[in-house]
């Protein structure tokens, strides 16, 4: 019996993690996994910190551990954050501030800030040791056709690839999703996120800080080198104006936007910006094709959950495929793929709608809305039960979880 042939389109963290999870499988025959990516995978260096970082939950940490790479990631550079402070108005006001502390739920931290390049570099290095996985970089997908027993993919340079299943992990502008005509609801927020790294007068204290402004939230995420990563969501016009400022003026604008919670901004690194939108595919699968990560859904970054949802997609799909093959089923069968869709679509849509609702709630102006929001945040802050529940949900340790995201027996996870 030949190994199931799996073709993954997309060399981001989700596609690479899915390949790694399949390579770690012990429940079925070995997989024949091939991953194609049109661009070179950027290499991580300890000499600089990647602008693109993720706030990874406990569930994501466990998934990367199951993929065999978390220890290697943690050994290079991660930044745990133990507290989170969210506020509107002034952070030292008596009302309108919400504080989370990992000690309240008996956890060593609320998550880790990890660089995109680091995740990808470690995953690529780990996959190189597996005979059943091949990585083809510089390969652009140009066409997809499905037959009852296989999927046929044409590349831009004229090659043809056959597989039992094509997994689209090729981002929000998914080529695969378009080629197989899986429709998606796409909503532009008319906002952009500015990202940069800054040094501040006061230390970040292993705390994630987030302030809601009328134009959008601004977050300071703690980095291992003592700096903070900035994710500033604002109107597209304001983002363009702020990005055009010189470093000194931009630092002053950042300090004002963050309410000087860490004092003045004393140094600003390179900056970039990207447009914000929400997207959700109406269907996650077609015959012999399935969507994961941003190819299936993208959300507003105000809670930093996009990558966590994508890694959960990867873990659930790997689990569904392994169970199907162990039971003698075809992993590309639409009935198998719909099991994954049923498990993930509702969870992802719920999170997308929650983030959209928060964005709209805090962007609305009015003489009564700001006091009502501040009062609501203070009431939540005073309710320890509600706060613990919110923290557990953010950690990804509640609800139906794939095996890869569940706690394993052994010492407490400290990294």
C-alpha positions as CSV (number, residue, x, y, z in Angstrom):
1,X,0.0,0.0,0.0
2,X,1.5,3.3,-1.1
3,X,1.7,6.3,1.3
4,X,-1.0,8.9,0.9
5,X,0.2,11.8,-1.3
6,X,-0.4,15.2,0.3
7,X,0.4,18.4,-1.5
8,X,0.5,21.6,0.6
9,X,0.5,25.0,-1.2
10,X,2.1,27.6,1.0
11,X,5.3,27.8,3.1
12,X,4.1,30.0,5.9
13,X,4.0,28.8,9.5
14,X,0.6,27.0,9.1
15,X,1.6,25.0,6.0
16,X,5.0,24.1,7.4
17,X,3.5,23.1,10.8
18,X,0.9,20.9,9.1
19,X,3.7,19.2,7.1
20,X,5.6,18.7,10.4
21,X,2.5,17.3,12.2
22,X,2.0,14.7,9.5
23,X,5.7,13.8,9.5
24,X,5.3,13.1,13.3
25,X,2.3,10.8,12.8
26,X,2.5,7.5,14.5
27,X,-1.1,6.4,13.8
28,X,-0.9,5.5,10.2
29,X,1.4,4.5,7.3
30,X,4.1,7.2,6.4
31,X,2.8,10.2,4.5
32,X,4.2,11.4,1.1
33,X,4.1,15.1,1.8
34,X,5.2,17.7,-0.7
35,X,5.1,21.4,0.0
36,X,5.4,24.1,-2.7
37,X,6.0,27.8,-2.1
38,X,6.7,30.5,-4.8
39,X,9.0,32.5,-2.6
40,X,12.2,31.6,-0.7
41,X,11.6,31.0,3.0
42,X,13.2,33.9,4.9
43,X,16.0,32.9,7.3
44,X,16.0,33.9,10.9
45,X,19.0,35.6,12.4
46,X,19.8,36.4,16.0
47,X,21.3,39.7,14.9
48,X,17.9,41.3,14.3
49,X,14.2,40.8,15.3
50,X,11.7,40.1,12.6
51,X,9.0,42.8,12.3
52,X,6.4,40.2,12.0
53,X,5.7,38.5,15.3
54,X,2.8,36.5,16.7
55,X,1.3,36.2,20.2
56,X,1.2,32.4,20.4
57,X,-1.3,30.8,22.9
58,X,-0.6,27.8,25.0
59,X,-2.5,25.7,22.5
60,X,-0.2,26.9,19.7
61,X,2.8,26.1,21.9
62,X,1.6,22.6,22.4
63,X,0.9,22.2,18.6
64,X,4.4,23.3,17.8
65,X,5.7,20.9,20.4
66,X,3.7,18.1,18.8
67,X,5.3,19.1,15.5
68,X,8.7,18.6,17.1
69,X,9.9,22.2,17.0
70,X,8.9,24.2,20.1
71,X,12.0,23.4,22.1
72,X,14.2,24.5,19.3
73,X,12.2,27.7,18.9
74,X,12.3,28.5,22.6
75,X,16.0,27.8,22.8
76,X,16.6,30.6,20.2
77,X,14.4,33.5,21.1
78,X,10.9,33.8,22.5
79,X,9.4,36.3,24.9
80,X,6.8,35.1,27.4
81,X,4.3,37.6,28.6
82,X,2.8,37.1,32.1
83,X,0.3,40.0,32.2
84,X,-1.9,42.0,29.9
85,X,-3.4,45.4,30.5
86,X,-6.2,46.7,28.3
87,X,-7.6,50.2,28.6
88,X,-9.5,53.0,26.9
89,X,-8.8,56.6,27.8
90,X,-6.0,57.0,30.4
91,X,-4.4,53.8,31.8
92,X,-4.2,55.3,35.4
93,X,-8.0,56.1,35.5
94,X,-10.1,54.5,38.2
95,X,-12.4,52.9,35.6
96,X,-11.9,51.6,32.1
97,X,-8.8,49.3,32.7
98,X,-8.8,45.5,32.4
99,X,-5.8,43.6,33.9
100,X,-5.0,40.0,33.3
101,X,-2.3,38.0,35.2
102,X,-1.3,34.4,34.4
103,X,-1.0,33.7,38.1
104,X,-4.7,34.0,38.5
105,X,-5.2,30.8,36.3
106,X,-2.1,29.0,37.7
107,X,-0.2,29.4,34.4
108,X,3.5,30.5,34.1
109,X,2.5,33.0,31.3
110,X,-0.3,34.1,29.0
111,X,1.6,33.2,25.9
112,X,4.8,33.9,23.9
113,X,5.8,36.5,21.4
114,X,7.5,34.7,18.6
115,X,9.0,35.9,15.2
116,X,7.5,34.6,12.0
117,X,11.0,34.0,10.5
118,X,12.1,32.0,13.5
119,X,9.0,29.6,13.4
120,X,9.5,29.1,9.7
121,X,13.3,28.6,9.9
122,X,13.0,26.0,12.6
123,X,10.2,24.1,10.9
124,X,12.1,24.0,7.6
125,X,15.2,22.7,9.4
126,X,13.1,20.1,11.2
127,X,11.4,18.9,8.0
128,X,14.7,18.5,6.2
129,X,15.3,15.4,8.5
130,X,12.2,13.6,7.3
131,X,12.4,11.4,4.2
132,X,8.6,11.6,3.7
133,X,8.5,15.4,3.3
134,X,9.9,17.4,0.3
135,X,10.0,21.2,0.1
136,X,10.0,22.8,-3.3
137,X,10.6,26.5,-3.1
138,X,10.3,28.8,-6.1
139,X,7.3,26.8,-7.4
140,X,4.2,28.8,-8.4
141,X,0.9,27.1,-8.7
142,X,-1.1,27.9,-11.9
143,X,-3.9,25.4,-12.2
144,X,-5.9,22.9,-10.2
145,X,-8.1,20.1,-11.5
146,X,-9.8,17.3,-9.5
147,X,-10.8,13.8,-10.6
148,X,-12.6,11.2,-8.6
149,X,-9.4,9.7,-7.4
150,X,-6.8,12.4,-7.4
151,X,-6.0,16.1,-7.8
152,X,-3.8,17.4,-10.5
153,X,-1.9,20.7,-10.1
154,X,-0.1,22.6,-12.8
155,X,2.8,24.8,-12.0
156,X,3.7,28.1,-13.7
157,X,6.8,26.5,-15.3
158,X,4.7,23.8,-16.9
159,X,5.2,20.9,-14.5
160,X,2.3,18.7,-13.3
161,X,1.9,17.3,-9.8
162,X,-0.6,14.6,-8.8
163,X,-1.7,14.1,-5.2
164,X,-4.6,12.5,-3.2
165,X,-5.2,15.9,-1.5
166,X,-4.3,19.5,-2.1
167,X,-4.1,21.7,1.1
168,X,-4.3,25.4,0.5
169,X,-2.2,27.2,3.1
170,X,-1.4,30.0,0.7
171,X,-2.7,33.0,2.6
172,X,-5.7,35.4,2.4
173,X,-5.2,36.0,-1.3
174,X,-5.2,32.2,-1.8
175,X,-4.6,31.2,-5.4
176,X,-6.0,27.7,-4.7
177,X,-9.2,29.1,-3.2
178,X,-9.7,31.2,-6.4
179,X,-8.9,28.4,-8.8
180,X,-11.3,25.9,-7.3
181,X,-14.0,28.6,-6.9
182,X,-14.5,28.5,-3.1
183,X,-16.3,31.8,-2.4
184,X,-15.4,33.9,0.6
185,X,-17.0,36.9,2.3
186,X,-14.3,39.7,2.3
187,X,-14.8,42.9,4.3
188,X,-12.2,45.7,4.2
189,X,-11.9,47.7,7.4
190,X,-10.5,50.8,5.7
191,X,-7.7,50.6,8.3
192,X,-4.1,49.7,8.2
193,X,-1.8,48.3,10.9
194,X,1.6,49.9,11.4
195,X,4.2,47.5,12.8
196,X,7.6,48.4,14.3
197,X,9.8,47.7,17.3
198,X,10.6,50.4,19.9
199,X,12.7,51.1,23.0
200,X,11.0,52.9,25.8
201,X,12.0,54.7,29.0
202,X,10.4,52.1,31.2
203,X,10.7,48.3,30.8
204,X,7.8,46.4,29.4
205,X,7.7,44.2,32.6
206,X,6.8,41.1,30.5
207,X,3.4,42.7,29.9
208,X,1.3,43.1,26.8
209,X,-0.2,46.6,26.7
210,X,-3.2,47.5,24.6
211,X,-5.1,50.8,24.4
212,X,-8.3,51.3,22.4
213,X,-8.4,54.6,20.5
214,X,-11.3,55.9,18.4
215,X,-9.3,55.2,15.3
216,X,-8.3,51.7,16.4
217,X,-6.3,49.8,19.0
218,X,-2.6,50.1,19.6
219,X,-0.7,47.2,21.2
220,X,2.8,46.9,22.8
221,X,4.1,43.4,22.8
222,X,7.1,42.5,24.9
223,X,10.2,41.3,23.1
224,X,13.1,39.3,24.5
225,X,15.7,42.0,23.9
226,X,13.7,44.5,26.2
227,X,12.1,46.4,23.3
228,X,8.4,46.2,22.5
229,X,6.7,45.3,19.2
230,X,4.1,47.8,18.1
231,X,0.9,46.9,16.3
232,X,-1.0,50.1,15.7
233,X,-4.3,49.8,13.9
234,X,-5.6,53.1,12.6
235,X,-7.4,54.6,9.5
236,X,-5.6,54.1,6.2
237,X,-5.1,57.8,5.8
238,X,-3.6,58.2,9.3
239,X,-1.4,55.1,8.8
240,X,0.0,56.8,5.7
241,X,0.6,60.0,7.5
242,X,2.3,58.4,10.5
243,X,4.5,56.2,8.3
244,X,5.7,59.3,6.5
245,X,7.0,61.0,9.8
246,X,10.6,61.0,10.7
247,X,11.7,58.8,13.6
248,X,11.6,61.6,16.2
249,X,8.1,62.7,15.3
250,X,6.9,59.1,14.9
251,X,8.3,58.3,18.4
252,X,6.4,61.2,19.9
253,X,3.2,60.1,18.2
254,X,3.6,56.6,19.5
255,X,4.2,57.8,23.0
256,X,1.0,59.9,22.9
257,X,-1.0,57.0,21.4
258,X,0.1,54.6,24.1
259,X,-0.7,57.2,26.8
260,X,3.0,57.2,27.8
261,X,2.3,53.9,29.6
262,X,6.0,53.0,29.3
263,X,7.3,56.6,29.3
264,X,8.8,58.2,26.2
265,X,9.7,56.2,23.1
266,X,13.5,56.6,22.9
267,X,14.2,54.6,19.8
268,X,12.2,53.4,16.8
269,X,13.2,50.6,14.4
270,X,12.1,50.0,10.8
271,X,8.4,50.2,10.2
272,X,5.9,48.7,7.8
273,X,2.1,48.7,7.3
274,X,-0.5,46.5,5.8
275,X,-4.3,46.9,5.2
276,X,-6.7,45.2,7.5
277,X,-9.6,43.1,6.4
278,X,-11.8,40.2,7.6
279,X,-12.3,37.2,5.3
280,X,-14.2,33.9,5.8
281,X,-14.6,31.2,3.2
282,X,-18.2,30.0,2.8
283,X,-16.9,26.5,2.3
284,X,-13.6,25.1,3.6
285,X,-13.4,22.2,1.2
286,X,-14.0,21.0,-2.4
287,X,-13.4,17.6,-3.9
288,X,-9.7,16.8,-3.0
289,X,-9.0,20.4,-1.9
290,X,-9.2,21.9,1.6
291,X,-8.4,25.4,3.0
292,X,-6.4,26.1,6.2
293,X,-5.3,29.3,8.0
294,X,-5.6,32.6,6.2
295,X,-6.8,30.9,3.1
296,X,-9.9,30.0,5.0
297,X,-10.2,33.0,7.4
298,X,-8.5,36.2,8.4
299,X,-9.5,38.4,11.3
300,X,-8.8,41.8,12.8
301,X,-5.5,41.7,14.7
302,X,-6.8,43.4,17.9
303,X,-6.5,40.2,19.9
304,X,-3.6,38.6,18.0
305,X,-5.6,35.3,17.4
306,X,-5.0,34.9,13.6
307,X,-2.0,32.6,13.8
308,X,-3.5,30.7,16.8
309,X,-6.6,29.8,14.7
310,X,-4.4,28.8,11.8
311,X,-2.3,26.4,13.9
312,X,-5.5,24.9,15.3
313,X,-6.7,24.3,11.7
314,X,-3.4,22.5,11.0
315,X,-3.7,20.3,14.1
316,X,-7.4,19.4,13.5
317,X,-6.8,18.6,9.8
318,X,-3.8,16.5,10.6
319,X,-5.8,14.6,13.2
320,X,-8.8,14.1,10.9
321,X,-6.5,12.8,8.1
322,X,-4.6,10.5,10.3
323,X,-7.8,9.0,11.7
324,X,-9.2,8.6,8.2
325,X,-6.2,6.8,6.8
326,X,-6.0,4.6,9.9
327,X,-9.6,3.5,9.2
328,X,-8.8,2.7,5.6
329,X,-10.4,5.8,4.1
330,X,-9.2,8.1,1.3
331,X,-7.8,11.3,2.9
332,X,-9.0,13.3,-0.1
333,X,-12.6,12.1,0.1
334,X,-15.0,15.1,0.6
335,X,-16.7,13.3,3.4
336,X,-13.4,13.2,5.3
337,X,-12.6,16.9,4.6
338,X,-16.0,17.9,5.8
339,X,-15.2,16.5,9.3
340,X,-12.5,19.0,9.5
341,X,-14.8,21.8,8.2
342,X,-17.5,20.9,10.8
343,X,-14.9,21.1,13.6
344,X,-13.2,24.3,12.6
345,X,-15.7,26.5,10.7
346,X,-17.9,27.4,13.6
347,X,-15.0,28.1,16.0
348,X,-13.3,30.3,13.4
349,X,-16.4,32.2,12.5
350,X,-17.3,32.8,16.2
351,X,-13.8,34.3,16.8
352,X,-14.0,36.4,13.6
353,X,-17.4,37.8,14.6
354,X,-16.2,38.5,18.1
355,X,-13.2,40.5,16.9
356,X,-15.3,42.3,14.4
357,X,-17.8,43.2,17.1
358,X,-15.1,44.5,19.5
359,X,-13.6,46.6,16.7
360,X,-16.9,48.2,15.9
361,X,-17.8,48.7,19.6
362,X,-14.6,50.6,20.4
363,X,-14.5,52.6,17.1
364,X,-17.9,54.1,17.7
365,X,-18.1,57.6,19.1
366,X,-20.7,59.1,21.3
367,X,-21.2,60.9,24.6
368,X,-22.5,57.8,26.4
369,X,-20.5,55.0,24.7
370,X,-17.1,55.7,26.1
371,X,-18.4,55.8,29.8
372,X,-20.4,52.6,29.2
373,X,-17.4,50.8,27.7
374,X,-15.2,52.0,30.6
375,X,-17.8,50.8,33.1
376,X,-18.1,47.5,31.4
377,X,-14.3,46.9,31.4
378,X,-14.2,47.8,35.1
379,X,-17.0,45.3,35.9
380,X,-15.2,42.6,34.0
381,X,-11.9,43.5,35.8
382,X,-13.7,43.1,39.2
383,X,-15.1,39.7,38.3
384,X,-12.4,37.1,38.9
385,X,-14.5,34.3,37.4
386,X,-15.1,36.1,34.1
387,X,-11.4,37.1,33.9
388,X,-10.2,33.6,34.5
389,X,-12.6,32.3,31.8
390,X,-11.4,34.9,29.3
391,X,-7.8,34.0,30.0
392,X,-8.4,30.3,29.6
393,X,-10.1,31.0,26.3
394,X,-7.2,33.2,25.1
395,X,-4.7,30.5,26.1
396,X,-6.7,28.1,24.0
397,X,-7.2,25.5,26.7
398,X,-11.0,25.3,26.6
399,X,-13.5,23.7,24.3
400,X,-12.9,20.7,22.0
401,X,-9.2,20.6,21.2
402,X,-7.2,18.5,18.9
403,X,-4.9,16.0,20.6
404,X,-1.9,18.1,19.6
405,X,-3.2,21.1,21.5
406,X,-4.0,19.3,24.8
407,X,-1.8,19.2,27.9
408,X,0.6,16.3,28.1
409,X,1.5,14.5,31.4
410,X,4.8,15.8,32.8
411,X,6.4,18.9,34.3
412,X,4.7,22.3,33.9
413,X,5.4,24.1,30.7
414,X,7.7,27.0,31.6
415,X,9.2,28.0,28.3
